[in-house]
Amino acid sequence: MLNAEIKKFISENSKKRPEELALMANRFPELPMAFIAQQVKGRERTRSKLPSWHENQDVVFPKSLALEQCTSERVARFRAELVSGGSAAFDMTGGFGVDGRFLAEKFSRYHYHEQDGELAEIAAHNFAVFGLRERVTVRNRDGVEALRDHHGELDLVFVDPARRDNRSFRVSALESCEPNVQEHWDFLLSRAGRVALKTSPGLDVTSVLADLKCVESVHVVSVENDCKELFVLARQGFVGEAKIHCVNLRKSGDVDQLSFYLSEEKEAEGDFAPPGRYLLEPNASIMKAGGFKAVSNKWNVKALNPRTRLYGCDQVPEGFQGRVFEIIEDVPIGGKDCKRLFPKKKANVISRNSGMTAEELRKKLGLKEGGELFAIGAAVTGIGRRLYACRLVRN
């Protein structure tokens, strides 16, 4: 795929746009210019998403869609640490092979399957680049059919179903993905000790648990407070309650985690009060997972309202996982003093159960988006809907 001449040309022209390279085809008829343009584009697009791919001059990159759909290196590394290693793992939906690279390091044998022949060829090349040639078997096959034909015991089946329909629109429901995980779930559990499922952050955690049996844990994974996926681990014969793990991978390399059981969340009594000096907003994974009473219990803070999802305190608790806002002033929403709080007519607007969307609140206040201040509208138990002018003091 890559020879010395092509790699040299890519290195010398790495700053050019793919369109410029395409126009150079007549000048260099001996070079596969479309392929080179694809490599330059892929290498640039993976600079932060896949740093060890970007830095390796022997890596081959696929077309843009595969790069868009693949996971980030940070998430793939973290996820691989959650999976117990063993003798053999089976990857039903190989893709570009980012997940496969780090999972393969945990197993003596890794069976990778991908229906797209070109993508499978690229993945095979890259597995060799990363020193995994002897450990990984690459097959250009449908994963479900291949699993039915596979002989031998498996410690893990990994599946990352395609979340696009036949018109390339994104879909979230398990039954709308390819393969249909819900339809094949019993079969997957029968073929391996554990099943690992990577799926859309758009799915509801409770619906996943209702649709899939034997789930022992659900990891709601965010990167720098941006929710990326649900990672589901199931174990053959498991009958207990799944534990929910809220994970946020921070830019510093630190990992924030909060774990709870849905039964605990349901049974816990809420404690609500107006805020003190600070407003606290849990990170995206906690918000997605719905661990709101778990937040109160872990950091001894009170929510503003059962549905507001913000918390108040006079002293920020150590280790709080989320954003912290210092309150400058607050007034009732709709009152004549609202606009006075933002003399520059600019603020970052947040609405939490305020009776209107953030955009509606922004228009009502006549504000432009941006600036240093935050306008936070929220329902507060006992005093109604309030507007808070705040400064972000911890992100």
N, C-alpha and C positions, 0 to 999 in steps of 0.2 A: 504493500500500500504506500509506504513512504520509503524512498531511497535517498541517498545522500544529496543528489541534485535537487530533489523536491524540498527536502528539509532546509537546504541552504537558501533556496529561493523564498520559502516561507519566512525564514528568519530575516532576510534582507528586505522583505516587503510587508512585514507584519503591521506596519502603521497604515497601510493603504486600506481603503474601503473595498468590500467585495465587488461593488460595481466597477471600481477602477481596475481591479484585477481581471474582471470579465472582459473588459475592453482591450486588455493586453494579449488576448488569445492569438491574434494574427502575428504579433511580434515573436511569440514563443510557441510555435505550432507543435513542438516536440513535448511540451508540458501539458498535463491535464488541468487546464486552468480552472474549469468549474470545480473540480475536486480541491484545488488549492484555495480557491475563494471560500469554499465550505470550511476548510481547515482554519483559515485566518479568522473567519467570522466566529467559528466555534471556540477557538482559543481565546478570543477577546471576550466572548459572552460568559466564559467560565472562570474569568479572573478571580472573582470573589466566591462564586458558588462552588467551584471545584478546583481549589488552588493546586493540589498535587497533580491533577490532570493538566491544568494550564501550564505548569512549570516543566512538564516532561515533554521534550521535543519528539519523542517517539510515539506519543499518544495520537490516535486517529479520532476525529470528531464526526458525528453523524449530522444529518440535516437538523434544521432548527427545532422542529416539533419535538423530537426526542430529547433535545437539550432542555426545552421548556418544561417537559413533563417529568424529567428525572429529579430525584431528590437532591438536596445539597449535601456536600461532603460532611459538614458538621452533624447533620441529622443522621446520615447513614452511619457514621462512626458511633454516635451515641446509641442508636438503635441496635447495632451489632453487639454492644456490651450487655444488652438486656436478654440476649438469646443464649441459652446454654449451648455449649459446643457439643461435639460428638463425632460419630463416624461419618454420617452422610446427611446432606440436606438437599432438598429439591426445590428449585426456583421455577415456578410455573410461568412467570411473566417477566422474563429477563430484562427487556428494555436495553438501555445503554450500558447497564452493568454496574452502576454506582453502588447499589445495594449489594449486588453479588460480590463485588470486590471485597468488601469488609466482612460480609457473612462468610465468604469462602475461607477467610483466615481462621474461622472458628471450627472448621470441620475438615476431616481427612479427605472427604470427597464432596464436591459440590456440583450438582447436576443443573445446568442452566438451560432454559428453553425459551425460544423467541420465534414468533411466527414470521417476522420480517427478516428475510434472508440477508439483506445488506446490513441490518442492525446486528444480527447474530455474528456475521463475519467480522464486523468492527469490534464487537465485544470480545470475540475470541482473540483477536490481535492484542487488545488492551489487557486482557487477563495475562497474556504472555509478557507484555511490557512490565507489568507489576509483579512478575515472578510467580504467577499462579498457574502456569501451563500444565504442570503435572497434577494439580489438584482439581482443576475445573474441567468438566466435560460439557462442551457446547453443542446443542442440537437445535436445528431450525425446524421446530415442530410446535403444534398446538399443545399447550401445557396439560390440559385435562386428558387428552388422548395419550400423551406420553406418560402421565402418571398412571393411567390404567394399564399400560404395557410394562411399567417398570417392575423389575424383580429385585428383591432385596429389601432389607429393613431400612427405614428412614427415621432419623431423629427429629427432623423438622421439614415441614412444607411451608414455603414462603410464597405469598401471592400479593401482587400489587395490581388489582384489576384496572383496566383502562376506564377512565372516567369521562369518555366522550361517546356520543351516539353516532349513528351513521352519517349525520350531517355535520360532525365535528363540534357539536355543542357540548359544553360541560354538563355532566350529570352527577348526582350525588348518591341516589338511592342504590343500595346494594344490588337489587334485582335488575337495575338498569345498566350495570357495569358489565364489562367483558373480561374474564368469564363471570357468569352469574354466581357469585360466591354463596349467596343464600341457597340456591338450588343444589350446589355441590358440597355444602358444608359437611354433611354426614360422611360423605365419601372422603373428604380431606382428613377428617378426624380418624377415619378407619385406616389411613395409610401411614400415619406418622405419630410419634409420641406427642408432638406439639405442632400447632399450626400458628403461623404469624401472618397477620393481615394488616397491610398498610392501606388506609383509605382516607376519604375526603374529610377535611375539617368541617365541611358543611353538614355532615351527618350528626344526628343527635345521639348522645351517649346512651340514653335510656332505650332508644329504638334499636341500637346495635345490640344491646344486651337482650332485648326482647326477641330479636330475629335470630341470634346465634347462641347455641348452647355451649357449655363447657368452657366459657370464657373465664380465665382467672385474673386477667388484668387488662385495663385500657389505659394507654398513655396518651394524654392530650399534649402534643408537642408544639411549642412555639419557638421561634428564633427572634430574639430581640423584641419580644412582645407582639410578634405577628404569628398568629396561629397557622400552622402548616399542615397538620395531619392528625388523625387518630391512628394509633398503632395498637392493634389488638393481639393479645397472646391467649391461645386456648390450649388446653391440655386434655388429651384423651382420657375420659372417665371423670373429669373434674366436676364436682357437684356443689361446691361452696359458692359464696358470693364474690363477684369480681371486685377487685380493688381498683379505684380510680387514682391515677397519678397525674398531677398537673405539672408539666415540665416546661421551663423556660431557659433556653440556652442564651446566655448573655454574651455581649461583645467581648467582655474581659476573659471569657473562657469559663467563668463560673456557671454553675447550673442551679437554678431555683427549682425546688420540688415541694409540692404539698400533696399529701395522699389522704384519701378518706373512702369510706363506704357509703353508697347511696342510702342504705338503711339508717346509718348514723345521721345523715343529712336530713332525712325525713322525720326522724324521731326527735331531733334536737329542738329545743324551744328557742325561738328568736328573741333577741333583746334589742329594742329600738330606742333611739334618742337623737335629738339634734346634735350636730357636730360641735366640737370645741374649737381649738385653734386650727386644726388640720382636717382636710378631707383626704380619704384614702380610696384609691381605685385599684382593685386586684388586677393582676396581669391577665393577658388574653386567655391563657390556658385555664385559669381558675374560673374566669367568666364563662368560657365555653363549657366546662365540665359541670358548672352549677354548684361548686363547693362553697356556697355563701355562708352557711352557718359554721362550716369548718374554718373559715377565715376568722369569724368572731371568737371561736373557741381557741384557735392557735395563738392569736395575738391579743386576746382580751379587749376587743374593740366592739362597739355597737354600730349596727347598721342604722341608716337614717330612716328606713322604711322597709317593709317586707319585700317590696318590688323595686326599690331604688338601686340596689347593688353598689352603694357607696357607704363608707364608714367614717366615723368621726373620732377624734382623740385630741388631747391637749399635748401629749408627748408621743412622738412617732415610735412605735414598738420596734425593737431591734430585729432586723432580718425580714421586715415586711416585704412581700413580693408584689410589687406594683408601683404605681405612680403616687406621689405625695404632693398635695397642693396646700399651700398656706392661704387661709382665708383673710382677705383684706377687709371686706365688708359684705353684708348680705341684706337684701330687701325682699318683700313679697314680689313674686312674678306678676307683672301687669300693673304694678304701682308706678306712680309718677317719678320715683327716684331711680328706676332701672337704668335709664340712659345716662344718668349722672355718674354711674360707676365706671363708665368707659369714655372719658373725655376725648380720647383720640379716635373714637368710633371704630376701633379695631380690636378684635379678640378672637381667641380660639374657642369655639362654642361646643359645649357638650350638653346633651339632654339625657337625663335619667329619670324616667317616669314623671316628666314635668307636664304632661298633657299635650305636648307638641314635639315634633321632630327637631333635631338640631338645626336644620335648615329653616324651619318655620320660626324657631326662636331667634335665629340670627336676623331674619328679615324683620321680625317684630321689634327687635332692638335697634335695627338700622345699622348693623355692624358689618364691616369688611372682615374677612377671615384672615387671621395671622396676628403677629405682634407678640408681646411678652405676656400679656394677661390672658386669663381663661374666664369665660362666662359659663358657669355651670348651673343649669336649671335642674331642680330635683324636688321630689315630693318628700316631706319630712313628717314623720309621725307626730301628731299633736299640734303642729303649727302650719300645716298646709304646704303649698308649693313656694319654694324660695329660689332666688337668683343669687348666686355667689360669685363675687369677683375674687379671683385667686391668682397666685403665682405658683408655677411649677417649681418645687424645690428638690424633688428627687424623681428621676425618670426610670 
